[in-house]
């Protein structure tokens, strides 16, 4: 299964900001008003940012939508790394396949986004601290995290740096 970004499509085509703070993306979108429905180029990841509280959601969305990766597990790992870097490398990041079970108890959330890779929908959280438990299947195809944390099996306890 190949997931590649079409060359003729601008990076903005796969990003939508929903409920972001007023003015959060105006400077960078150059007059293009984001909508609630992410417009997705064939075979490119789509990102819809629902919450952006200082995590630079537009840059996070742009970085993830630009990933050109055929391997699902590698895509998840790269998306988490790109989100960590794009948000300034100062918050914890976790991405989870939404078809799997999970318990999310994150504190001081800075960003939440839906990420669609092919037919798979992921949740992407950027937060300062808290706990996240995967009650479904593990492996990089279903979840990955980056930041400051302790992991006990399928439970991750994030803390501030």
LOVO-991007 format. One line per 10 residues: number of its first residue (from 1); for each residue x, y, z of N, C-alpha, C. Coordinates in nm, 3 decimals. Atoms other than C-alpha are relative to their C-alpha. Layout:
REM residues N
NUM	X/Y/Z/X/Y/Z/X/Y/Z ~ ...
END
This chain:
REM residues 161
1	0.085/-0.117/0.000/0.000/0.000/0.000/0.090/0.124/0.000 ~ -0.084/-0.119/0.010/0.157/0.332/-0.108/-0.080/0.122/0.041 ~ 0.061/-0.125/-0.041/0.077/0.665/0.054/0.098/0.111/-0.032 ~ -0.092/-0.106/0.044/0.245/0.946/-0.134/-0.076/0.128/-0.025 ~ 0.058/-0.132/0.022/0.174/1.316/-0.156/0.015/0.037/-0.147 ~ -0.006/-0.044/0.138/0.089/1.441/-0.503/0.081/0.129/-0.008 ~ -0.087/-0.116/0.009/0.346/1.696/-0.617/-0.074/0.129/-0.026 ~ 0.072/-0.122/0.035/0.088/1.942/-0.745/-0.084/0.055/0.115 ~ 0.086/-0.041/-0.111/-0.089/1.967/-0.409/0.083/0.076/0.103 ~ -0.068/-0.079/-0.103/0.017/2.239/-0.166/-0.012/-0.070/0.135
11	0.005/0.064/-0.131/0.099/2.120/0.188/-0.126/0.033/0.079 ~ 0.120/-0.040/-0.072/-0.204/2.310/0.317/-0.120/-0.086/-0.033 ~ 0.116/0.076/0.043/-0.440/2.081/0.127/-0.037/-0.112/0.094 ~ 0.028/0.112/-0.089/-0.412/1.809/0.389/-0.012/0.044/0.145 ~ 0.007/-0.050/-0.137/-0.448/2.033/0.696/-0.128/0.079/0.019 ~ 0.114/-0.081/-0.039/-0.759/2.168/0.864/0.016/0.035/0.146 ~ -0.002/-0.043/-0.139/-0.774/2.369/1.185/-0.144/0.021/0.043 ~ 0.136/-0.010/-0.050/-1.096/2.329/1.381/0.006/0.044/0.144 ~ 0.005/-0.044/-0.138/-1.156/2.530/1.696/0.133/0.048/0.053 ~ -0.128/-0.056/-0.045/-0.800/2.667/1.706/-0.023/0.143/0.044
21	0.016/-0.139/-0.044/-0.752/3.003/1.878/-0.008/0.094/-0.120 ~ 0.015/-0.096/0.109/-0.852/3.298/1.663/0.135/0.052/-0.043 ~ -0.125/-0.050/0.055/-0.571/3.403/1.435/0.114/-0.099/0.003 ~ -0.108/0.097/-0.016/-0.373/3.086/1.498/0.070/-0.033/-0.130 ~ -0.064/0.041/0.125/-0.312/3.015/1.132/-0.006/0.107/-0.107 ~ 0.018/-0.098/0.107/-0.398/3.333/0.942/0.131/0.043/-0.064 ~ -0.125/-0.050/0.056/-0.041/3.450/0.900/0.064/-0.100/-0.095 ~ -0.068/0.100/0.082/0.075/3.123/0.750/-0.087/-0.054/-0.112 ~ 0.084/0.058/0.103/-0.227/3.027/0.542/-0.019/0.094/-0.118 ~ 0.004/-0.096/0.110/-0.203/3.338/0.324/-0.139/0.011/-0.060
31	0.135/-0.022/0.048/-0.576/3.391/0.300/-0.080/-0.125/-0.026 ~ 0.074/0.123/0.021/-0.675/3.027/0.268/-0.070/-0.035/0.130 ~ 0.074/0.029/-0.121/-0.950/2.963/0.520/-0.012/-0.150/0.019 ~ 0.015/0.142/-0.025/-0.921/2.617/0.674/-0.145/-0.035/0.032 ~ 0.136/0.044/-0.027/-1.243/2.419/0.696/0.002/-0.118/0.094 ~ 0.010/0.113/-0.093/-1.369/2.150/0.930/0.035/-0.132/-0.067 ~ -0.032/0.124/0.072/-1.322/1.886/0.662/0.137/0.014/-0.064 ~ -0.134/-0.004/0.057/-0.961/1.817/0.577/-0.009/-0.045/-0.146 ~ -0.007/0.037/0.140/-0.910/1.814/0.201/0.128/-0.078/-0.017 ~ -0.114/0.088/0.004/-0.678/1.527/0.131/0.038/-0.034/-0.142
41	-0.052/0.046/0.128/-0.461/1.466/-0.170/0.002/-0.152/0.003 ~ -0.003/0.146/0.005/-0.472/1.107/-0.290/0.129/-0.050/0.062 ~ -0.113/0.067/-0.061/-0.241/0.895/-0.077/0.081/0.084/0.099 ~ -0.075/-0.077/-0.097/-0.130/1.172/0.163/-0.070/-0.004/0.135 ~ 0.063/-0.006/-0.132/-0.186/1.180/0.538/-0.080/0.129/0.014 ~ 0.080/-0.119/-0.027/-0.460/1.422/0.644/0.001/0.027/0.150 ~ -0.007/-0.040/-0.140/-0.444/1.616/0.971/-0.108/0.103/0.025 ~ 0.100/-0.096/-0.042/-0.735/1.793/1.141/0.030/0.035/0.145 ~ -0.034/-0.046/-0.135/-0.632/1.999/1.444/-0.126/0.052/0.066 ~ 0.120/-0.041/-0.073/-0.913/2.035/1.698/0.032/0.091/0.119
51	-0.042/-0.081/-0.114/-0.720/2.195/1.986/0.144/0.041/-0.022 ~ -0.137/-0.047/0.009/-0.410/2.411/1.966/0.018/0.108/0.105 ~ -0.024/-0.094/-0.109/-0.305/2.577/2.289/0.151/0.020/0.015 ~ -0.142/-0.032/-0.006/0.047/2.691/2.210/0.093/-0.107/-0.051 ~ -0.086/0.107/0.050/0.176/2.376/2.038/0.031/0.014/-0.149 ~ -0.028/-0.027/0.141/0.198/2.531/1.689/-0.067/-0.104/-0.091 ~ 0.078/0.100/0.073/-0.077/2.316/1.539/0.015/0.005/-0.150 ~ -0.015/-0.009/0.144/-0.033/2.450/1.189/0.129/-0.067/-0.044 ~ -0.129/0.062/0.034/0.334/2.348/1.182/-0.002/-0.151/0.022 ~ 0.014/0.144/-0.027/0.252/2.011/1.339/-0.075/-0.066/-0.115
61	0.079/0.055/0.110/-0.015/1.947/1.075/0.077/-0.002/-0.130 ~ -0.078/-0.007/0.124/0.211/2.059/0.792/0.109/-0.108/-0.001 ~ -0.109/0.097/-0.008/0.498/1.838/0.911/-0.051/-0.143/-0.019 ~ 0.054/0.136/0.012/0.281/1.527/0.944/-0.055/-0.026/-0.139 ~ 0.059/0.022/0.133/0.098/1.578/0.615/0.107/-0.014/-0.108 ~ -0.108/0.010/0.098/0.435/1.598/0.437/0.075/-0.134/0.009 ~ -0.070/0.128/-0.014/0.547/1.252/0.556/-0.036/-0.090/-0.117 ~ 0.016/0.089/0.114/0.596/1.021/0.260/0.053/-0.137/0.044 ~ -0.042/0.127/-0.060/0.602/0.673/0.412/-0.099/-0.110/-0.033 ~ 0.083/0.116/0.034/0.471/0.334/0.296/-0.027/-0.090/0.119
71	0.010/0.089/-0.115/0.527/0.149/0.624/-0.078/0.066/0.112 ~ 0.089/-0.060/-0.100/0.251/0.213/0.877/0.070/0.026/0.134 ~ -0.071/-0.018/-0.126/0.467/0.161/1.187/0.101/0.112/-0.008 ~ -0.097/-0.107/0.018/0.736/0.387/1.051/-0.070/0.135/-0.014 ~ 0.076/-0.124/0.009/0.473/0.649/0.963/-0.037/0.050/0.140 ~ 0.041/-0.040/-0.136/0.346/0.651/1.325/0.121/0.055/0.075 ~ -0.120/-0.049/-0.070/0.700/0.686/1.463/0.045/0.135/-0.054 ~ -0.042/-0.128/0.060/0.785/0.964/1.219/-0.098/0.111/0.033 ~ 0.100/-0.102/-0.033/0.458/1.147/1.285/0.020/0.052/0.142 ~ -0.024/-0.041/-0.139/0.529/1.151/1.659/0.126/0.085/0.008
81	-0.124/-0.077/-0.001/0.884/1.272/1.599/-0.020/0.137/-0.063 ~ 0.027/-0.128/0.066/0.767/1.544/1.357/-0.084/0.091/0.089 ~ 0.084/-0.079/-0.090/0.498/1.658/1.603/0.082/0.054/0.116 ~ -0.086/-0.043/-0.111/0.754/1.672/1.884/0.087/0.117/-0.043 ~ -0.088/-0.106/0.050/0.994/1.881/1.675/-0.078/0.127/-0.035 ~ 0.078/-0.116/0.045/0.725/2.109/1.525/-0.061/0.077/0.117 ~ 0.056/-0.069/-0.117/0.585/2.187/1.871/0.110/0.054/0.091 ~ -0.109/-0.061/-0.074/0.926/2.304/1.988/0.079/-0.095/0.087 ~ -0.074/0.096/-0.080/1.048/1.984/2.154/-0.011/0.022/0.150 ~ 0.015/-0.029/-0.143/0.910/2.094/2.490/-0.122/-0.065/0.065
91	0.118/0.068/-0.052/0.598/1.879/2.529/0.008/-0.149/-0.031 ~ 0.013/0.143/0.026/0.513/1.509/2.541/-0.098/-0.021/-0.114 ~ 0.084/0.029/0.116/0.356/1.356/2.230/-0.036/-0.148/0.002 ~ 0.043/0.139/0.016/0.152/1.039/2.188/-0.100/-0.007/-0.115 ~ 0.092/0.023/0.111/-0.029/0.903/1.883/-0.055/-0.141/0.014 ~ 0.067/0.127/-0.025/-0.284/0.621/1.907/-0.101/-0.030/-0.108 ~ 0.101/0.048/0.094/-0.486/0.419/1.657/-0.135/0.005/0.072 ~ 0.128/-0.019/-0.068/-0.842/0.522/1.745/-0.093/-0.120/-0.006 ~ 0.083/0.122/0.002/-0.985/0.179/1.657/0.039/-0.095/0.112 ~ -0.045/0.079/-0.114/-0.793/0.034/1.952/-0.052/0.066/0.129
101	0.044/-0.056/-0.127/-0.900/0.079/2.313/0.111/0.077/0.069 ~ -0.097/-0.078/-0.075/-0.730/0.340/2.528/-0.069/0.080/0.109 ~ 0.046/-0.090/-0.106/-0.768/0.549/2.842/0.095/0.118/0.003 ~ -0.081/-0.121/0.008/-0.644/0.907/2.816/-0.028/0.087/0.122 ~ 0.010/-0.088/-0.117/-0.578/1.109/3.133/0.116/0.099/-0.003 ~ -0.109/-0.095/0.016/-0.344/1.377/3.005/-0.035/0.134/0.064 ~ 0.016/-0.130/-0.067/-0.293/1.709/3.183/0.065/0.109/-0.083 ~ -0.053/-0.116/0.073/-0.233/2.053/3.033/0.020/-0.034/-0.148 ~ -0.006/0.034/0.143/-0.315/1.942/2.679/0.028/0.125/-0.081 ~ -0.039/-0.111/0.087/-0.154/2.166/2.421/-0.054/-0.017/-0.141
111	0.050/0.024/0.134/-0.284/2.000/2.105/-0.071/-0.134/-0.005 ~ 0.061/0.128/0.038/-0.525/1.734/1.986/-0.030/0.010/-0.149 ~ 0.028/0.005/0.143/-0.547/1.633/1.621/-0.039/-0.140/-0.040 ~ 0.028/0.127/0.066/-0.696/1.356/1.412/0.095/-0.010/-0.118 ~ -0.093/0.026/0.110/-0.447/1.204/1.170/-0.053/-0.122/-0.074 ~ 0.050/0.112/0.082/-0.569/0.985/0.884/0.112/-0.043/-0.094 ~ -0.100/0.061/0.088/-0.322/0.753/0.712/-0.070/-0.114/-0.071 ~ 0.078/0.100/0.073/-0.497/0.553/0.441/-0.139/-0.006/0.062 ~ 0.132/0.016/-0.063/-0.807/0.413/0.612/0.009/-0.002/0.152 ~ -0.022/0.006/-0.144/-0.659/0.430/0.964/-0.008/0.140/0.060
121	0.012/-0.128/-0.072/-0.758/0.713/1.202/0.076/-0.008/0.131 ~ -0.079/-0.010/-0.123/-0.518/0.815/1.477/-0.038/0.127/0.074 ~ 0.006/-0.120/-0.082/-0.547/1.058/1.765/0.143/0.039/0.033 ~ -0.131/-0.051/-0.036/-0.245/1.278/1.832/-0.019/0.101/0.111 ~ 0.007/-0.089/-0.116/-0.208/1.441/2.172/0.138/0.056/0.028 ~ -0.122/-0.064/-0.050/0.056/1.689/2.284/-0.039/0.060/0.135 ~ 0.037/-0.042/-0.135/0.052/1.752/2.658/0.124/0.015/0.088 ~ -0.109/-0.019/-0.094/0.267/1.852/2.952/0.022/-0.122/0.088 ~ -0.013/0.112/-0.094/0.196/1.553/3.175/-0.125/-0.087/-0.008 ~ 0.118/0.084/-0.009/-0.053/1.279/3.261/0.030/-0.145/-0.032
131	-0.011/0.144/0.019/-0.119/0.916/3.193/-0.081/-0.042/-0.122 ~ 0.067/0.054/0.117/-0.217/0.719/2.885/0.017/-0.151/0.004 ~ -0.004/0.146/0.000/-0.308/0.349/2.875/-0.058/-0.053/-0.130 ~ 0.045/0.069/0.121/-0.336/0.141/2.559/-0.065/-0.130/0.046 ~ 0.071/0.122/-0.037/-0.603/-0.125/2.622/-0.024/-0.090/-0.121 ~ 0.012/0.078/0.122/-0.582/-0.255/2.265/0.133/-0.065/-0.035 ~ -0.124/0.060/0.048/-0.300/-0.391/2.053/0.114/0.100/0.005 ~ -0.119/-0.084/-0.004/0.051/-0.256/2.087/0.069/0.006/-0.134 ~ -0.080/-0.009/0.121/0.326/-0.207/1.835/-0.009/0.137/-0.063 ~ -0.005/-0.132/0.062/0.427/0.097/1.635/-0.111/0.025/-0.100
141	0.111/-0.024/0.093/0.143/0.040/1.389/-0.121/0.059/0.072 ~ 0.114/-0.049/-0.076/-0.097/0.134/1.671/0.030/0.116/0.093 ~ -0.029/-0.113/-0.087/0.087/0.377/1.896/0.149/0.025/0.011 ~ -0.138/-0.040/-0.025/0.407/0.566/1.966/-0.005/0.125/0.086 ~ -0.007/-0.117/-0.086/0.518/0.834/2.208/0.141/0.054/0.005 ~ -0.131/-0.063/-0.014/0.802/1.079/2.262/-0.011/0.108/0.106 ~ -0.001/-0.103/-0.103/0.895/1.303/2.550/0.065/-0.054/0.126 ~ -0.052/0.036/-0.131/0.957/1.251/2.920/-0.103/-0.088/0.068 ~ 0.100/0.093/-0.050/0.782/0.942/3.049/0.064/-0.123/0.060 ~ -0.031/0.134/-0.050/0.796/0.616/3.238/-0.107/-0.090/-0.058
151	0.096/0.093/0.059/0.634/0.315/3.080/0.000/-0.130/0.080 ~ 0.019/0.128/-0.067/0.494/0.013/3.261/-0.098/-0.080/-0.084 ~ 0.086/0.076/0.091/0.362/-0.230/3.000/-0.068/0.092/-0.098 ~ 0.079/-0.080/0.095/0.084/-0.054/2.815/-0.044/0.134/0.061 ~ 0.031/-0.129/-0.062/0.064/0.244/3.054/0.122/0.089/-0.003 ~ -0.106/-0.100/0.009/0.271/0.556/2.998/-0.035/0.114/0.094 ~ 0.017/-0.115/-0.090/0.314/0.822/3.268/0.095/0.110/-0.044 ~ -0.078/-0.114/0.047/0.429/1.150/3.118/0.023/0.098/0.113 ~ -0.028/-0.105/-0.097/0.595/1.417/3.327/0.063/0.117/-0.071 ~ -0.060/-0.121/0.058/0.721/1.766/3.266/0.152/-0.014/-0.001
161	-0.147/0.010/0.007/1.084/1.800/3.158/0.067/0.075/0.116
END
